[in-house]
Amino acid sequence: MEPAPTVAGARSARILHAALVIGSILVGFFRPRIPQRRMDQGPDEYWMTTEARAAAVLVWAMVEAAGLIAWVGYFLTGRAVPAAVAALAVVTLITLRPSRLEGDGGT
């Protein structure tokens, strides 16, 4: 029989769940604001537009800040929850890489 989860373990799970939900909402809210690249527009021209660059930098900065804060939390506490949130931030940054945002099918 497994021991019952501790209060700290349940609290950590709630924190992880809240971080995942908030992160999903933020990315879901800000990702559609990044315009798709037009077919007649090259990658350099696309990134020269203020709309694409500003929106992408805003999303990347939010995700990176969350990841950095999570890594600091992990290094200070050694707990798995901040490490999981930090790993999720890295995966999110990989998912939102420039070639993906350009819409050219970069995978």
N, C-alpha and C positions, 0 to 999 in steps of 0.2 A: 504494500500500500504506500502511495506517495504522500509525502508530507503536504499539509495544506499550505497554499501560497501565503507568504508573509504580507503584512500591510504595506511594507516598502515595495515588495514585488508588484502588488496590485496597483500601487500609486505610480510606479514606473511604467506599467502597462498603460495606464490612463494617460500619462504624459506622452508616451509614444503615439498612442491613438490620436490624441489631440494634435500633436505635431503633424501627423500624416494628414489629418482632415484639414487643418489650416493650410498646410503646404499645397494640398490638392486644390483647395478653393482659390488660393492666390495664383497658382499657375493656370488654373482653369479660367480665372477672371482676366489675367493679363496676357496670356498666350494669344487669344483671338485678336488682340490689339496690334499684333505684329502683322503687317500686310504681307501678302504673298507676292512673290516676284512675278512681274509680267513676263510673258513669253518673249517679247522683243527686248527685254532688259538683261544686260549681262550682270554677273555677280558683283563686279566693282561698282557699276551704276546703281545697283540695288542698295548696296551698303553706303553709298554716298547720300541717299535720301535720309532726311532727318526723321521721317516717320518710322522707317525700319530700324535705323540705328538706335534711336532714343528708346523705342519700345523694347528692343532686344536687350539693351544694356540695363534697363530697369528690371526686367525679369531675371537676367543673369546676376545682377547685384543682389537682389532679394534672396535668390537661392544660395548664392555664395556666402552671404552674410549668415544665413541660417546654418549652413554647413560649418562655417568657421566657429560660430558660437557653440554648436554641438560638439565639435572637436575639442574646444577648450573645456566644455563640460565633461567630456570623456577623460581628458588628461587630468583634470582636477579630481574626479570621483572614481574613475576606473570602472564605471558601471556600463552595462551593455546598451541601455536605452539611448544615451547621447551618441554612442558609436553607430547605432542603427539609424538614427536621424541623419548623422553625418554621411553615412554610406548612401542613404536615400538622396541626399543633396548631390552627391557625386553622380549617381545614376541619372538624376534629373538634368544635371548639366550636360551629361553625355547625350541625353535624349534631345535637348534643346540646342545642339551644336549648330554653328552657322550653316553648314550645308543642308541640314534638315530644315532650317527656317527659310532658306532660299527657295525651297519647294522644287528642287531639281531632282528629287528622288535619291539624294545621297543617303545611304544607309550605313 
